[in-house]
């Protein structure tokens, strides 16, 4: 993997770049839609291409459990299995194991856990996580890490960091073997340390020294206040080497994305846009709103008058509300398309603003409209 910075913002740490991956170039900053089970819910791969995505995320934990590594390998890899000829980043399964607190046990050798599907018992080591992702053919794979929860004490946070560090070394050795055997994807290390700055600093130094092609900032979006998220993100990002792509997992709303870009983050992903679409919430330049509200029953305007997506060109709020109320599958397809188009356009506009040397002005202009209070979301 090669990463080149093409433009830096003069007033912030924001930057534009290009990732050269095995399935084509990706311009950064970039938002990656989440295809947990090998599909971005309610959308086809052609929808994703039409919107303009060149990279998506899939989930190692879920795909390992179902349909299983063997089936994906027999199909020719994850790209062929899901008929996606562009790039895929797979997470290691660490966050999913973290979220199964009642069903897992973490030891130095790896993570023991029970399947949330059928209760079957499994073991995931850093070596196994690499092997699974290599078998999938991931363009970017993540190391297995140990994520500690918001509110964890220093002892627990330090233990999680020590284990994550040991797992990184083992992951790199396994990845290097897979590369020597023909695997072409890249491995990203993950910064941990909870919300202790000295631990974050230690972890960032270890990741930078490891030589992995990219670095992710982990341990965020685990229940902490928004102010703590922003503070920790800014602190950690500044510690990372400039020449490496920086990735923050689990952010997808405009405020968080704009803040991340301002602090030099290149990559991010989140399920929130498609999840909220399926539950009746759509995004506009004047803020998000609920299509479920009765006032939309006779509203024959598009979701967003300024939006150029095919949903806003062809369908009205009244019709979309009707589809939602009648539980039609088409509703989820159209609303998800619109929300992903919205966020992709936002990030594209950020890249353009950075190129023009006006990122802060664009951020201020966007948030002024987005937070204007035009929509009252209370039912």
N, C-alpha and C positions, 0 to 999 in steps of 0.2 A: 504494500500500500504506500502510495505517495501522497503527501499533503503539502500544498503550496498556498501561502497567503497572498492574495491578489490586491487587497486594499485594506488599509487601516483607517479607522476613524480618528480624527485629530483630537477629539475632546473626551472620548471614552475608550474602553478596551475593546469595543466592537470591531470585528474584522470580517472581511469576505475571504473565502478560500475555495479550493477545489480538492476534493478527495478523488483520487484515481483508484478505483476498485476493479475487481475482476469482471464485473458486469456493467462497467461504464462509469463515467464521471458523475460526481455529485457535487453541486454547488452548495457551499455553506455560507451562512447559517442555514440549517435544514431541519424541518419538522418531519418525523417519521411516523406514519400511521401504524397502529398496533394491530397485527394479525395474530392474536394469541394462539389460535388453533390452526394456523396455516391459511387464514383468511381474515381480511379486514371485514368485520361483520356488516352484512347487508350490501357489500359492494363487490363488483367483479374486478379482475385485474385490469380489464379495459377501462373501467371507471377510473381507477387509480392513475393509469397512464394518461387518460384524457385530462384529468385535473393537473397532472404534471409531476407526479412523484417518481423519483428514481431509486428510492430506497424505502423499505418497510421493515418493521420489527416482528419477529416471531418468538414464541416462548418455548425454550428447551424443556422446562418442567412438564408443561402440558403435552407437548408432542412426544416426549419420551414415554409418558403414560398411555397416550392414545393419539395416533394409531400404533406408536412404537417405532424404535429406531430401525428395526429390520425392514418394516414395510416401506419406510421412507427411503432407505438405502436401495431396496429392490426396485423402487420406482425410478432410480437414477438421481436421487437427491431431492432436497426440499424445493428447489426451483422448478424441477420438472413435475414434482408431485402436485404443486399448486399452480403450475402453468404461468409462472412469473419469471420473465427473462431479465429482470433488473436486479438490483442489489438487495440483500437481506442481512440484517443484523439480528443475531439471536442472543438473548440474555442467557445467563448460565443456569437459571433456576434458583439462584440464591435468595432473591426477594420472595419468591413463592414459598420456599422452605421457611424463611423468616416469618412469613404470615401464618404458617401452620404451627403456631407456638405450642398448641396442645397435642400435636401429632408428630413432633420431631425432637431429636436429640442431637446436639452438635458436639463433636469430638474432634481432636486434631486430625484423625484419619479421614474425617468427612462428616456428612450429615446423614443420619438415620431418620427416615420419615415414613409415615403411612399415607397412602394415596387417599386424596379427598373423594375419589370416585368410588372405590370399592373396599378401602381399608387395607389393601395389600401392603406389605412392608418392602421398603426399598432402601438402597444405600447409594449416595451420590458423593463421590470424591472429586477433588479438583482435576485429577487425571481423567476420570470418567466423563466429567462435564466437557472437557476439551474433546475427548474422543467422539462423544455424541454430536457435538457441534461440527466437528470436522467431517463426520459421516453425513451430516445434513448438507454440507457444502456451503456453510455460512460464509459470506464475504467478510463479515466482522463478527467475531465471537467474544464473549465476555468471560473473564475468569470467574470461578466460583468464589464468592465472598461471604463473610459473616456480618450481617447487618444488625446492629444493636438498636433498641427502641428508644424513642423520645423519653427522656426522664431516667435513662439508665445511669447508674453511678459510674464513677471513674474506673473502678475495678472491672466492672463488666465491659465497659467500653474498651479498656486496654486489652482485655482477654480477646475480644472480638477482633481488634486490630492485629494482635499477635497471630491469631489463627489465619486471618486474611492474608497476612504477610507470608506465612509459611505456605499457604495454598497458592499464592502467586508464584513462588519459586517452582513449585511442583507443576503448576499449569504451564509455565514457560518451557520447562524441559519436555513435557508431553507434546506441546504445540510444535516445538522444534523438530521432534521426531516425526510428527504428522506432516510437517512441511517437507521434510526430507523424503517422505513417501508420496509426495505429489499434491498435498493439500495446499491451496493457494490463498486461503483467507488469512486475515489479520487477527491478532489477539489484543484486547484492551485490558489494562489493569484498572483497578477500582480503588479510589481513595476512601478510607473509612476514618474512624476516630470520633464518631458521635459529634457532640457539640463542644468538645474540648479543643481549643485552638492548638495547643502544643501537640496533641495526638494527631490532629489534622496535618500539622506541619511535618511531623515524622512520617506519616503515611504518604504525603505528597512527595517527599524526598525519596522514599523507597520506590514509588511508582516511576518517578522520573529516572532514577538510576537503573531501573529494570530493563529499559530499552524497548518496552512494548510500543508498537506503532501509534497507539492512542491511549488516552487516559480518561476514565469516567469519574465523576464525583458522585459517590454513593452516600447512603445514610441520610438522605434528605427526603422530604415528603413522607415522614413517618409519624405525623401527628403534631409536629412543632408549630408554633405560631408563625404567621407570615413574616414578621419582622426578623425572627431568628433564622428562618430559611434564607432570606435575602442577605443577612449579615454573614452567615456561614458560607453561602455561595460565593459572595464577593471575596471573602478572606481566602477561601480555598483556591478559587480560580487564579488569583494573583500569584499563587505558589507554583503553578504548573508551567512547564517549559513552553515558550511561545510557539515553537515549531511543531508541536504535537496537537492534533485535533482534540478538543475538550468536549465531553459529553455529560449531560445531566439527565438522569433517568426520571421519568414520571412527572413532567410538567407540560401542560398543554393549553392553559388559558392565556389570553393576550397579555395580561399584566405580568405574569411569571415569565413568559417568553421574552418580552421586551426587556425585562430586568436581566435575564440571563444573557441576552445578546449584548447588552450594555457592558456586562462584566466579562465579555470575551468568550462566551460559550458558543460552540459551533454546531452542536447536535442535541436534539431533545425529542422525547416521545411521550405520549400519554393516551389512555383509553377514553378520557373524559369527553372528547368531542363526539365520538360515535355513540358512547353510552348515553350522554345527555340527549342526543338527537333521537334515540330510540324511546326516550322517556318524555319527549314532547318539548324539549328546550332547544332553541336555535339561536345562532349568533348573528349579529349585525353590527354595522359600524356605529350604531347608536346604543349598543349594548345587547346582551342576550335577553330573550323573553320566552314565555311559555305559550306555545301554540294552542294549549288546551283551554285557554281562557275563552269564555263565552263571547267576548267582544270580537274575536276573530271569525265567528260564525258567518258574518256578513261582510267580511273584509276581503275585497277582491283585488287587493294589491299583492305584490310579491313579498316574500320574507324580507328582502332588503332591496329597495329601489335602486341602489347604486351597484348591486351585485350583478356580475356578468355570467354567472353560472347558468347552466341549462335549466335548473330547477326554478330559479327566479325569472327566467325568460318565459317559462311555459306554464307555471302553476301559481295558484293564488293561496293566500293564507286560509281562506275559507275551505278550499278543496283539501289542503293538507290537514287541516283540523278535522275535517270529515273522515279522512283516511285513518287518522289517529284514533278517533272515537270508535270507529268500526273495526279497529284492530287489523287493518289491511297491511299486508307485508310491504306493499308499495310505499307506504308512509316511511318506514324505516330506511328504505333504499334512497328515497329522495332527500329526507332530512339529513341522513348521514353524508350523502354526497355534498349537500350545501355546506354543512359545517366543516368538512375537510377542505372544500374549495376555499372557504373563508380564511382558514388558518394558513393554508398554503399561500394565498395571496398576501396575507399579512407579512409572512416571512420573506416572500419575494420583494415586497415593497421595502422591507428593512434592508435587504441586500442592495436594492437600488439607491436607498437613502445613504447607506455607507459609501457606496461608489461616488455619490455626489457630494460627500462631506457634510451631510445634514441629518445624521441619524437622530440627534437629540431633538431637533426641530420636528422631525417626523413623529417621534415618540410622543412629544407633547401634543401635536395636532391630533394624532389618533386617539390618545387617552381623553382629550377634551371632548371629543364626540362620543366615545365609548362610555364614558362616565357621566354623560350629560343628564342622566336621570329621566330620559324620555319614556322609558318603559318601567312600569311598576309591576314587578313580578308576583306580587301577592295575589293568590287566587280569590 
